[in-house]
């Protein structure tokens, strides 16, 4: 599974928008709700670095959605042959497969595997599906519902005119670029700052969870001096509409390796 695209080029116009934040969000949510089909490819760049342990990674994903119920979401990390994760619904048959475990799992709800993959997918398994799917995600808000104190300007991405919403989400800074043409999301950035005391608290929590279950991880964490860090995530989405919808897009295809 290979996904190719061109990186976004931003033109910082920052003109005032003619629509309010609530109007833009409402139109965007309605746009996703009324889609008959949705296809995208994209990536997440995640930077969880601190001064001692730099940790920057990227994953690639693609989404296929039909309002008839069929759905497929896949992602992988380049350079990791067993990283491919597939989540599929064909009719009433819901299955998932992850190369790390090499097991096919059956589910009663599509939200179950999407929630389970949230951590390893850097939340990409929920970011757009939360807006597309009619099934509720338990105790999970979509990106708009968690956005507060929103300022609105405009900015072009690759020549595409976008509304730029900047605000606060889950205690950090969030910025969303939404196409003025179709009101679909093209990019999201999220920045959270963790203080040294918060990092130490999280480390202690991890220690308590690994002490009996994973002795090796416990020893690593025990010797680790937690420091403050800045967590950054950048999501890029490339929605597209083909002339015809290929049924293969919704076919469950497990047992694949990522080309190295």
Buried (B, 14 or more C-beta within 10 A) or exposed (E): BEBEBEEBEEBEEEEEBEBEBEEBBBBBBEBBEEBEBBBBBBBBBBBBBBEEEEEEBBBBBBBBBBEEBBBBBBBBBBEBEBBBBBBBBBEEEBBBBBBEEEEEBEBEBBBBBBBBBBEBBBBBBBBBBBBBBEEEBEEBEBBBEEBEEBEBBBBBBBEBBBBBBBBEBEEBBBBBBBBBEBBBBBBBBBBBEBEEEBBBEEBEEBBEEBBEEEEEBBEEBEEBEBBBBEBBBBBBBBBEEEEEBEEEBBEBEBEBEBEE
